[in-house]
Amino acid sequence: MKKLLELYSSWRGKSPLNIERLEGAGSNRAYYRIVDKDGQSVIGVVGTSRDENHAFVYLANHFAQRQLPVPRVLAVSADETCYLQTDLGNTSLFDAIRGGREAGGRYNLKEQQLLRRTIRELPNIQLRGARGLDFSNCYPQPEFDTESVLYDLNYFKYCFLKATEIDFHEPKLEANFRLFAKDLTAERMDSFLYRDFQARNIMLDSNGSPHFIDFQGGRRGPFYYDLASFLWQASAKYSFKLRRELVFEYYNSLKNYTEVPSKHHFVERLSLFVLFRTLQVLGAYGFRGYFERKRYFIDSIPPAIQNLRDLLELPAETFPYPYLTDLLHQITLLPQFAQIEEPAANRTDGFRTTQHDIYTAHPLDGPATFSKYDGRGPLRVRVFSFSYRKGLPEDTSGNGGGYVFDCRSTHNPGRYEPYKKITGLDEAVIRFLEDDGEILEFLKPVYQLANHHVERYLQRGFTDLMFSFGCTGGQHRSVYSAQHLAEHLNRKYGVEVIINHREQGITQTLPATR
């Protein structure tokens, strides 16, 4: 701290007014916000590894020359144990998309747009950033190579696989590891591999534009790694649909910087890196969770296992490492990693494709967008019967109404004396309407529409849906229709349904059963 303050005073020509320690990252560096009396701030960094600090300073200066969105280095101590950089503010992408993450992966349009802007910018730092870069300055090594791949795979083996107590044949596993490493390093190595490309390491300015930090672990390597690292981060819970769209954004942006591989090749290679990154993460979670007993990492293991489970549903030829994939299948079946079933639209499936096409929609994609009202739940359905003579029912939810169905095209029992003093809740009226049959034909498409709407609202976590049925007096046809739709939805989906036969003064609640 003393040396950092001396550096600041030497650079600024005066002492700071205030210094505040910031939440640290996963490394051994300490970060401080240093503010002068004019309110201007910089970030001070103290690191115990001179080589790591040197890597950051070199890379930051190089990227600044390439006019990339990174912090500028302002001053460095003579021994490179501390340095000053520009302050990019307090808002990280991780914080900005917190709502979608906490809603189980239901990201609203604003959050999705931030993710798209970020993923479109990634090839910029990977490809433009690599031009003229002296990779010998990288830390702890200059290149993504077979040795580094095997190190991470063995990290998975010793810190996670052995902790599961699954018996395995180590020479066979090592043979598959070497094949895997050969395939991963066969890809072109002309880009900057960020290595720790995640939402916490992306700061957003007032316009929502991304700026990159904490890239000191980067090296030369294939561009697939960072894409896999970002989009398959288990805690982000990106939906299959959103993940596909972000891959599409990246693929299109990549064309601005280099000749892109075919879609088929791109998908195949990306799948390999997704598997590698998943194993790498499980190794880290195993060490931090099983050995250091840190709760956050233990809790992160099941979502990572779900990513692994989804990957293993890809065609067998995707991963030509039979012994390794057999072990991974065994892991996904362990009782401590039991699968929690979710609605298809909420699942964070692996990178499945239709005929290896990253553009084509898929039935499992789920909803394309979400709104600020998503994820609140649970759903409550309100069903009204009413008379058109007295106007439409009032919507008290503030959502603006819902569906209104006009029952007046169907045969009216109110025209006949025996039914004039009873309602659509009475057996005689029910028999009249059902024997006549017109009301049943009328309700068929209503049920289909209502089913679809309720299912989508349940998927998106909406809280309120309203159906209203009107007829001449609000006594027979509308009452029958409202009552039967309400009972149908409550029975089929287990949601709470409030029935209001307005003109009859009858209100009934069918409680939720799920």
C-alpha positions as CSV (number, residue, x, y, z in Angstrom):
1,M,0.0,0.0,0.0
2,K,2.8,2.4,0.9
3,K,4.5,1.9,-2.4
4,L,1.2,2.4,-4.3
5,L,0.6,5.7,-2.5
6,E,4.2,6.8,-3.3
7,L,3.6,6.0,-7.0
8,Y,0.3,7.9,-7.0
9,S,1.9,11.0,-5.4
10,S,4.8,10.9,-7.8
11,W,2.5,10.6,-10.8
12,R,-0.2,13.0,-9.6
13,G,2.1,15.5,-7.8
14,K,-0.1,15.4,-4.7
15,S,-1.5,13.0,-2.1
16,P,-5.0,11.5,-2.7
17,L,-8.0,12.6,-0.8
18,N,-9.4,9.0,-0.3
19,I,-8.5,5.5,-1.1
20,E,-10.9,2.5,-1.1
21,R,-10.1,-1.1,-1.5
22,L,-12.3,-2.8,-4.1
23,E,-13.6,-6.4,-4.2
24,G,-10.8,-8.5,-5.5
25,A,-10.8,-11.0,-8.4
26,G,-9.6,-14.6,-8.1
27,S,-5.9,-13.7,-8.3
28,N,-3.5,-12.4,-5.7
29,R,-3.8,-8.8,-6.9
30,A,-5.4,-6.0,-4.7
31,Y,-7.4,-3.2,-6.3
32,Y,-7.9,0.3,-4.9
33,R,-9.9,3.3,-6.1
34,I,-7.9,6.4,-5.4
35,V,-9.7,9.8,-5.5
36,D,-8.2,13.3,-5.4
37,K,-9.8,16.4,-4.0
38,D,-11.3,17.3,-7.4
39,G,-13.2,14.0,-7.5
40,Q,-11.0,12.4,-10.2
41,S,-10.3,8.8,-9.6
42,V,-7.9,6.1,-10.8
43,I,-7.4,2.4,-10.0
44,G,-4.3,1.3,-8.2
45,V,-3.2,-2.3,-8.4
46,V,-0.8,-4.2,-6.1
47,G,0.3,-7.6,-7.2
48,T,2.7,-10.1,-5.7
49,S,3.8,-11.5,-9.1
50,R,6.0,-9.2,-11.0
51,D,5.7,-11.3,-14.2
52,E,1.9,-11.2,-14.0
53,N,2.0,-7.4,-13.5
54,H,4.4,-7.1,-16.4
55,A,2.1,-9.1,-18.7
56,F,-0.8,-6.9,-17.9
57,V,1.1,-3.6,-18.4
58,Y,2.5,-4.8,-21.7
59,L,-0.8,-6.1,-23.0
60,A,-2.7,-3.0,-21.9
61,N,-0.2,-0.7,-23.6
62,H,-0.3,-2.8,-26.8
63,F,-4.1,-2.9,-26.8
64,A,-4.2,0.9,-26.2
65,Q,-2.0,1.4,-29.3
66,R,-4.5,-0.8,-31.2
67,Q,-7.3,1.5,-29.9
68,L,-9.1,-1.3,-28.1
69,P,-11.5,-0.7,-25.2
70,V,-9.2,-1.4,-22.3
71,P,-7.9,0.6,-19.3
72,R,-4.9,2.8,-19.9
73,V,-1.8,2.3,-17.8
74,L,-0.9,5.6,-16.2
75,A,2.2,4.8,-14.1
76,V,4.2,1.7,-13.1
77,S,6.6,1.3,-10.1
78,A,10.2,0.6,-10.9
79,D,10.0,-2.9,-9.6
80,E,6.6,-3.5,-11.4
81,T,4.9,-4.6,-8.1
82,C,2.2,-1.9,-8.5
83,Y,0.7,0.3,-11.2
84,L,-2.1,2.8,-11.8
85,Q,-4.7,2.5,-14.5
86,T,-7.8,4.5,-15.7
87,D,-11.0,4.0,-13.7
88,L,-13.7,2.4,-15.8
89,G,-16.4,2.8,-13.2
90,N,-18.4,0.5,-11.1
91,T,-20.7,-1.3,-13.5
92,S,-19.6,-4.6,-14.8
93,L,-21.5,-6.7,-17.2
94,F,-22.0,-9.3,-14.4
95,D,-23.8,-6.7,-12.4
96,A,-25.8,-5.3,-15.3
97,I,-27.3,-8.7,-16.2
98,R,-27.9,-9.8,-12.6
99,G,-31.7,-9.7,-13.0
100,G,-31.7,-12.2,-15.8
101,R,-29.3,-14.5,-14.0
102,E,-31.3,-14.4,-10.8
103,A,-34.5,-15.1,-12.8
104,G,-33.0,-18.4,-13.9
105,G,-31.7,-17.3,-17.3
106,R,-34.7,-15.1,-18.3
107,Y,-32.8,-12.1,-19.7
108,N,-34.8,-9.1,-20.8
109,L,-34.2,-7.2,-24.0
110,K,-31.8,-4.7,-22.5
111,E,-29.7,-7.4,-20.9
112,Q,-29.7,-9.4,-24.1
113,Q,-28.5,-6.3,-26.0
114,L,-25.6,-5.9,-23.6
115,L,-24.6,-9.5,-24.2
116,R,-24.8,-9.0,-27.9
117,R,-22.6,-5.9,-27.9
118,T,-20.1,-7.7,-25.7
119,I,-19.9,-10.8,-27.9
120,R,-19.6,-8.8,-31.1
121,E,-16.6,-7.0,-29.6
122,L,-14.8,-10.2,-28.6
123,P,-13.2,-10.8,-32.0
124,N,-11.9,-7.3,-32.0
125,I,-9.6,-7.9,-29.0
126,Q,-8.8,-11.5,-30.2
127,L,-7.8,-10.7,-33.8
128,R,-6.9,-7.0,-33.9
129,G,-5.3,-7.4,-30.5
130,A,-3.0,-10.2,-31.7
131,R,-1.5,-8.1,-34.5
132,G,2.0,-7.1,-33.7
133,L,1.7,-8.6,-30.2
134,D,4.9,-10.1,-28.7
135,F,3.5,-13.2,-27.0
136,S,6.8,-13.8,-25.1
137,N,5.5,-11.1,-22.6
138,C,2.5,-13.3,-21.8
139,Y,2.1,-14.9,-18.4
140,P,2.6,-17.7,-17.3
141,Q,3.2,-19.0,-20.9
142,P,3.1,-17.5,-24.4
143,E,0.8,-20.1,-26.1
144,F,-2.1,-22.5,-25.7
145,D,-0.3,-25.8,-26.3
146,T,-0.5,-29.5,-25.7
147,E,1.2,-29.2,-22.3
148,S,-1.2,-26.6,-21.0
149,V,-4.2,-28.6,-22.2
150,L,-2.9,-31.8,-20.4
151,Y,-2.3,-29.7,-17.3
152,D,-5.9,-28.6,-17.2
153,L,-7.2,-32.1,-18.0
154,N,-5.2,-33.6,-15.2
155,Y,-6.4,-30.9,-12.9
156,F,-9.9,-32.2,-13.7
157,K,-8.8,-35.7,-13.1
158,Y,-7.1,-35.2,-9.7
159,C,-9.3,-32.4,-8.3
160,F,-12.7,-33.6,-9.5
161,L,-12.8,-37.1,-11.1
162,K,-10.9,-38.7,-8.2
163,A,-13.2,-37.0,-5.7
164,T,-16.2,-38.7,-7.2
165,E,-14.7,-42.1,-6.3
166,I,-15.5,-43.5,-9.8
167,D,-13.0,-46.3,-10.7
168,F,-11.2,-45.6,-13.9
169,H,-8.3,-47.0,-15.9
170,E,-5.7,-44.2,-15.8
171,P,-3.6,-45.2,-18.9
172,K,-6.7,-45.4,-21.0
173,L,-7.9,-42.0,-19.8
174,E,-4.5,-40.5,-20.4
175,A,-4.5,-41.9,-24.0
176,N,-7.9,-40.1,-24.6
177,F,-6.6,-37.0,-23.0
178,R,-3.7,-36.9,-25.4
179,L,-6.0,-37.4,-28.4
180,F,-8.2,-34.6,-27.1
181,A,-5.2,-32.3,-26.6
182,K,-4.0,-33.0,-30.1
183,D,-7.4,-32.0,-31.6
184,L,-7.6,-28.8,-29.5
185,T,-4.2,-27.6,-30.5
186,A,-4.6,-28.5,-34.2
187,E,-6.6,-25.3,-34.7
188,R,-5.0,-22.1,-36.0
189,M,-3.2,-20.2,-33.3
190,D,-3.1,-16.6,-34.6
191,S,-5.5,-14.9,-32.1
192,F,-5.2,-13.6,-28.6
193,L,-6.8,-16.1,-26.2
194,Y,-8.2,-13.9,-23.4
195,R,-8.3,-17.0,-21.1
196,D,-10.6,-15.4,-18.5
197,F,-13.3,-13.9,-20.7
198,Q,-16.3,-13.6,-18.3
199,A,-18.9,-11.1,-17.4
200,R,-17.0,-10.0,-14.2
201,N,-14.1,-8.9,-16.4
202,I,-16.2,-6.6,-18.7
203,M,-16.9,-3.1,-17.5
204,L,-19.7,-1.0,-19.1
205,D,-19.5,2.7,-19.7
206,S,-22.5,5.1,-19.5
207,N,-23.5,4.1,-23.1
208,G,-23.4,0.3,-22.3
209,S,-20.2,-0.2,-24.4
210,P,-18.0,-2.9,-23.1
211,H,-14.4,-2.4,-21.9
212,F,-12.1,-5.3,-21.1
213,I,-10.0,-5.8,-17.9
214,D,-8.0,-8.7,-16.2
215,F,-6.5,-10.1,-19.4
216,Q,-3.1,-10.7,-17.9
217,G,-3.5,-14.5,-18.3
218,G,-4.0,-14.3,-22.0
219,R,-1.8,-15.9,-24.6
220,R,-1.7,-17.0,-28.3
221,G,-4.4,-19.5,-29.0
222,P,-7.6,-20.4,-30.9
223,F,-10.5,-18.0,-30.7
224,Y,-13.1,-20.8,-29.8
225,Y,-11.8,-21.0,-26.2
226,D,-13.1,-17.6,-25.1
227,L,-16.5,-18.0,-26.8
228,A,-17.0,-21.4,-25.0
229,S,-15.8,-19.9,-21.7
230,F,-18.3,-17.0,-21.9
231,L,-21.4,-18.7,-23.2
232,W,-21.1,-22.0,-21.3
233,Q,-20.5,-20.4,-17.9
234,A,-22.9,-22.5,-15.8
235,S,-24.0,-19.8,-13.4
236,A,-25.2,-17.6,-16.3
237,K,-27.9,-20.1,-17.2
238,Y,-28.3,-18.8,-20.7
239,S,-31.2,-20.3,-22.5
240,F,-30.6,-22.5,-25.5
241,K,-32.2,-19.8,-27.7
242,L,-30.1,-16.9,-26.4
243,R,-26.9,-18.9,-26.5
244,R,-27.5,-19.8,-30.1
245,E,-28.2,-16.2,-31.0
246,L,-25.0,-15.1,-29.3
247,V,-22.9,-17.7,-31.2
248,F,-24.5,-16.3,-34.4
249,E,-23.5,-12.7,-33.4
250,Y,-20.0,-13.8,-32.7
251,Y,-19.7,-15.8,-36.0
252,N,-20.9,-12.8,-38.0
253,S,-18.6,-10.4,-36.1
254,L,-15.6,-12.7,-36.7
255,K,-16.1,-12.2,-40.5
256,N,-15.0,-8.5,-40.0
257,Y,-11.5,-9.6,-38.8
258,T,-10.6,-12.9,-40.5
259,E,-11.6,-15.5,-43.0
260,V,-14.1,-17.7,-41.1
261,P,-14.3,-21.4,-41.2
262,S,-17.5,-23.1,-42.6
263,K,-20.4,-23.3,-40.2
264,H,-20.0,-27.1,-40.0
265,H,-16.3,-26.8,-39.0
266,F,-17.0,-23.9,-36.6
267,V,-19.7,-25.9,-34.8
268,E,-17.5,-29.0,-34.5
269,R,-14.5,-27.1,-33.2
270,L,-16.6,-25.1,-30.8
271,S,-18.1,-28.2,-29.3
272,L,-14.6,-29.5,-28.5
273,F,-13.7,-26.4,-26.7
274,V,-17.0,-26.3,-24.8
275,L,-16.2,-29.8,-23.5
276,F,-12.7,-28.8,-22.6
277,R,-13.8,-25.7,-20.8
278,T,-16.5,-27.7,-18.9
279,L,-13.9,-30.1,-17.6
280,Q,-11.5,-27.3,-16.8
281,V,-14.3,-25.6,-14.7
282,L,-15.1,-28.8,-12.9
283,G,-11.5,-29.2,-12.0
284,A,-11.5,-25.7,-10.5
285,Y,-14.8,-26.3,-8.7
286,G,-13.6,-29.5,-7.3
287,F,-10.5,-28.0,-5.9
288,R,-12.2,-24.9,-4.5
289,G,-15.3,-26.9,-3.3
290,Y,-14.2,-30.3,-2.3
291,F,-10.7,-29.4,-1.0
292,E,-11.1,-25.8,0.2
293,R,-14.7,-26.4,1.2
294,K,-16.0,-23.1,-0.3
295,R,-19.8,-23.3,-0.6
296,Y,-20.1,-21.2,-3.7
297,F,-18.0,-23.7,-5.7
298,I,-19.8,-26.7,-4.4
299,D,-23.1,-25.1,-5.4
300,S,-21.7,-24.4,-8.8
301,I,-21.0,-28.0,-9.6
302,P,-24.6,-29.2,-10.4
303,P,-25.1,-26.5,-13.1
304,A,-21.7,-27.4,-14.6
305,I,-22.7,-31.1,-14.6
306,Q,-25.9,-30.1,-16.4
307,N,-23.8,-28.5,-19.1
308,L,-21.8,-31.7,-19.3
309,R,-25.0,-33.7,-19.5
310,D,-26.3,-31.6,-22.4
311,L,-23.0,-31.9,-24.3
312,L,-23.1,-35.7,-24.0
313,E,-26.4,-35.7,-25.9
314,L,-24.6,-34.6,-29.0
315,P,-23.9,-37.3,-31.6
316,A,-21.2,-39.7,-30.4
317,E,-18.9,-38.8,-33.2
318,T,-18.7,-35.2,-31.9
319,F,-16.3,-36.4,-29.2
320,P,-14.1,-39.3,-30.5
321,Y,-12.8,-40.2,-27.1
322,P,-14.8,-43.2,-26.1
323,Y,-13.2,-44.0,-22.7
324,L,-13.4,-40.3,-21.6
325,T,-17.0,-39.9,-22.7
326,D,-18.0,-43.1,-20.9
327,L,-16.5,-41.8,-17.7
328,L,-18.3,-38.5,-18.1
329,H,-21.6,-40.3,-18.6
330,Q,-21.0,-42.2,-15.4
331,I,-20.4,-38.9,-13.6
332,T,-23.7,-37.4,-14.8
333,L,-25.6,-40.4,-13.4
334,L,-24.2,-40.1,-9.9
335,P,-26.9,-39.4,-7.3
336,Q,-25.2,-36.3,-6.0
337,F,-25.6,-34.8,-9.4
338,A,-29.2,-35.9,-10.0
339,Q,-30.9,-34.0,-12.8
340,I,-33.6,-31.5,-12.0
341,E,-36.2,-31.4,-14.7
342,E,-37.1,-28.0,-16.0
343,P,-39.5,-26.8,-18.7
344,A,-37.8,-27.0,-22.1
345,A,-37.8,-23.3,-22.6
346,N,-35.9,-22.7,-19.3
347,R,-33.2,-25.3,-20.0
348,T,-29.6,-24.2,-20.6
349,D,-29.0,-26.9,-23.2
350,G,-25.7,-27.5,-24.9
351,F,-24.8,-26.3,-28.3
352,R,-27.2,-28.5,-30.3
353,T,-27.7,-27.7,-33.9
354,T,-29.9,-28.8,-36.7
355,Q,-27.7,-30.2,-39.4
356,H,-24.8,-28.2,-37.9
357,D,-26.6,-25.0,-38.8
358,I,-26.1,-22.2,-36.2
359,Y,-28.8,-20.1,-37.8
360,T,-31.8,-22.5,-38.0
361,A,-34.4,-22.3,-35.2
362,H,-35.2,-25.4,-33.2
363,P,-38.3,-26.5,-31.4
364,L,-36.4,-26.6,-28.1
365,D,-35.2,-23.0,-28.5
366,G,-37.8,-21.6,-26.2
367,P,-38.8,-17.9,-26.2
368,A,-36.8,-15.5,-28.2
369,T,-37.2,-12.5,-25.9
370,F,-38.2,-11.7,-22.3
371,S,-39.5,-8.5,-20.8
372,K,-39.0,-6.7,-17.5
373,Y,-42.1,-8.5,-16.1
374,D,-40.6,-12.0,-16.6
375,G,-39.6,-14.3,-13.8
376,R,-41.8,-12.9,-11.0
377,G,-44.5,-15.7,-10.9
378,P,-46.5,-17.5,-9.9
379,L,-49.2,-17.2,-12.5
380,R,-52.8,-16.3,-11.4
381,V,-55.6,-16.6,-14.0
382,R,-58.8,-14.6,-13.7
383,V,-61.9,-15.6,-15.7
384,F,-65.0,-13.4,-16.0
385,S,-68.5,-13.8,-17.3
386,F,-70.4,-10.6,-18.1
387,S,-73.2,-8.9,-20.0
388,Y,-72.3,-6.7,-23.0
389,R,-75.1,-4.4,-21.9
390,K,-73.1,-3.5,-18.8
391,G,-69.7,-3.1,-20.4
392,L,-66.4,-5.1,-20.3
393,P,-65.0,-6.3,-16.9
394,E,-62.4,-4.0,-15.4
395,D,-58.8,-5.2,-15.4
396,T,-57.4,-4.4,-11.9
397,S,-54.0,-6.0,-12.6
398,G,-52.7,-3.0,-14.6
399,N,-51.7,-5.3,-17.5
400,G,-54.3,-4.0,-19.9
401,G,-57.0,-6.6,-20.3
402,G,-56.5,-10.0,-21.8
403,Y,-58.9,-12.1,-24.0
404,V,-62.6,-11.3,-24.5
405,F,-64.8,-13.8,-26.2
406,D,-68.3,-13.1,-27.5
407,C,-70.6,-16.0,-26.9
408,R,-73.6,-14.5,-28.6
409,S,-73.2,-16.5,-31.8
410,T,-74.2,-19.7,-29.9
411,H,-77.7,-20.9,-29.2
412,N,-79.2,-19.0,-26.2
413,P,-81.1,-21.0,-23.6
414,G,-82.4,-17.7,-22.1
415,R,-84.9,-17.5,-25.0
416,Y,-86.8,-20.3,-23.4
417,E,-89.0,-20.0,-20.4
418,P,-87.6,-23.1,-18.4
419,Y,-84.1,-21.5,-18.3
420,K,-84.9,-17.8,-17.7
421,K,-84.4,-17.9,-13.9
422,I,-81.4,-20.2,-13.8
423,T,-77.8,-19.8,-14.9
424,G,-75.0,-21.6,-16.8
425,L,-74.0,-23.2,-13.5
426,D,-77.2,-25.2,-13.3
427,E,-77.5,-28.7,-14.6
428,A,-80.5,-28.0,-16.8
429,V,-78.6,-25.2,-18.7
430,I,-75.5,-27.3,-18.9
431,R,-77.4,-30.1,-20.5
432,F,-79.1,-27.8,-22.9
433,L,-75.9,-26.2,-24.1
434,E,-74.0,-29.5,-24.4
435,D,-76.8,-31.4,-26.1
436,D,-77.1,-28.5,-28.6
437,G,-73.3,-28.6,-29.2
438,E,-72.7,-25.1,-30.5
439,I,-71.0,-24.0,-27.3
440,L,-68.7,-27.0,-27.4
441,E,-67.5,-26.1,-31.0
442,F,-67.2,-22.5,-29.9
443,L,-64.9,-23.4,-27.0
444,K,-62.5,-25.8,-28.9
445,P,-60.3,-23.0,-30.3
446,V,-60.7,-21.0,-27.1
447,Y,-59.2,-23.9,-25.1
448,Q,-56.3,-24.2,-27.6
449,L,-55.5,-20.5,-27.4
450,A,-55.8,-20.5,-23.6
451,N,-53.6,-23.6,-23.3
452,H,-50.8,-22.0,-25.4
453,H,-51.0,-18.7,-23.6
454,V,-50.9,-20.3,-20.1
455,E,-48.0,-22.5,-21.0
456,R,-46.0,-19.5,-22.3
457,Y,-46.8,-17.4,-19.3
458,L,-45.7,-20.2,-17.0
459,Q,-42.4,-20.5,-19.0
460,R,-41.8,-16.8,-18.7
461,G,-42.8,-16.4,-15.1
462,F,-45.7,-14.0,-15.7
463,T,-48.1,-13.4,-12.9
464,D,-51.5,-12.4,-14.4
465,L,-53.7,-13.6,-17.2
466,M,-57.4,-12.6,-17.8
467,F,-60.1,-14.3,-19.9
468,S,-63.7,-12.8,-20.2
469,F,-66.8,-14.3,-21.8
470,G,-69.7,-12.0,-22.7
471,C,-73.2,-12.7,-23.8
472,T,-76.5,-10.8,-23.8
473,G,-77.4,-11.1,-20.1
474,G,-74.2,-12.6,-18.6
475,Q,-76.3,-15.4,-17.3
476,H,-76.1,-18.6,-19.4
477,R,-73.6,-19.0,-22.2
478,S,-70.9,-16.7,-20.7
479,V,-71.3,-18.3,-17.3
480,Y,-71.0,-21.8,-18.7
481,S,-67.9,-20.9,-20.8
482,A,-66.1,-19.0,-18.0
483,Q,-66.7,-21.8,-15.5
484,H,-65.6,-24.6,-17.8
485,L,-62.4,-22.8,-19.0
486,A,-61.5,-22.0,-15.4
487,E,-61.9,-25.5,-14.2
488,H,-60.0,-26.8,-17.3
489,L,-57.0,-24.5,-16.7
490,N,-56.9,-25.3,-13.0
491,R,-57.1,-29.0,-13.6
492,K,-54.5,-29.1,-16.5
493,Y,-51.9,-26.6,-15.2
494,G,-52.5,-26.5,-11.4
495,V,-52.6,-22.7,-11.4
496,E,-54.7,-20.5,-9.2
497,V,-57.9,-19.4,-11.0
498,I,-60.3,-16.8,-9.8
499,I,-63.8,-17.0,-11.3
500,N,-66.0,-13.9,-11.3
501,H,-69.5,-14.2,-12.7
502,R,-70.1,-10.5,-12.5
503,E,-73.8,-10.2,-13.3
504,Q,-74.6,-13.1,-10.9
505,G,-72.5,-11.7,-8.0
506,I,-70.6,-15.0,-7.7
507,T,-66.8,-15.2,-7.1
508,Q,-64.9,-18.4,-6.6
509,T,-61.2,-19.2,-6.2
510,L,-59.8,-22.5,-7.5
511,P,-56.5,-22.8,-5.5
512,A,-53.2,-23.7,-7.1
513,T,-52.3,-27.4,-6.8
514,R,-48.6,-27.2,-8.0
